[in-house]
């Protein structure tokens, strides 16, 4: 009788475990998706703020490492390092990001970038400026769209 009870208990435990693993995986994926969405939103907001300040001549053009002719940053690192302002903020370095966020899908700080001159669907970066960012992950969402298209 004890061996039968042990086998039944083990079978029930195995069934419950096999149902819990997919739930845990989907929870981890949703967490990564939320982190990806937040990181992209933060970086895009920083790029937009940079562009607005460059268009309003609030950023110094003396430091040409940061401002290009179209008003976008040359690299993501410029958003972290900062750039000198003009007018009342001439002595202050204006920073747009504390750090480059970690890409939760690739677990690295290496993001794909598009410049203003690049084709929006390309996976290469022309290097002229940073107009947009995307993840380099090749994974797809539950509905089949690529995370790189977010």
C-alpha positions, 0 to 999 in steps of 0.5 A, spaced: 500 500 500 505 504 501 509 503 494 502 505 491 501 511 495 508 513 493 507 512 486 500 516 486 503 522 490 509 522 485 505 522 479 501 528 482 507 532 484 510 531 477 503 533 473 503 540 478 510 541 476 510 540 469 504 545 469 508 550 473 514 550 468 510 554 462 507 559 467 514 561 470 517 561 463 511 566 461 512 570 467 519 571 465 518 573 458 513 578 460 518 581 465 523 582 460 518 585 455 516 590 460 523 591 461 525 592 454 519 597 453 521 601 459 528 601 456 526 603 449 521 608 452 527 612 456 532 612 451 527 614 445 525 620 450 532 622 451 533 622 444 527 626 443 529 631 449 536 632 446 533 633 439 528 638 442 534 642 445 539 642 439 533 645 435 532 650 440 540 652 440 540 650 447 546 645 446 553 648 444 556 646 437 563 647 440 563 640 442 561 637 435 562 630 438 555 630 440 551 635 435 550 633 428 547 637 423 540 634 424 540 635 431 541 628 433 546 625 438 552 622 434 552 616 439 548 613 445 554 615 450 553 622 448 546 622 452 550 619 458 556 623 458 552 630 456 554 636 452 555 643 454 549 648 454 548 655 451 546 661 454 544 660 461 546 653 461 553 654 458 557 652 464 553 646 465 553 639 462 546 637 460 546 629 461 540 626 458 541 618 461 544 616 467 547 610 463 545 606 457 540 601 459 541 593 459 537 590 453 533 584 457 533 580 451 540 580 449 543 581 456 548 586 454 548 594 453 549 593 446 543 596 442 541 596 435 541 603 432 538 607 426 540 614 424 536 619 420 539 617 413 538 609 414 532 605 412 527 604 417 527 596 416 535 595 416 539 592 421 545 596 420 547 603 422 550 608 418 553 611 424 551 618 422 547 619 428 542 616 433 535 617 431 532 610 434 534 604 438 532 597 438 534 590 441 538 586 437 534 580 439 532 575 434 526 572 438 519 573 437 513 575 441 507 571 442 503 574 436 509 573 432 512 580 431 520 581 432 522 584 438 527 588 434 520 592 431 518 595 438 
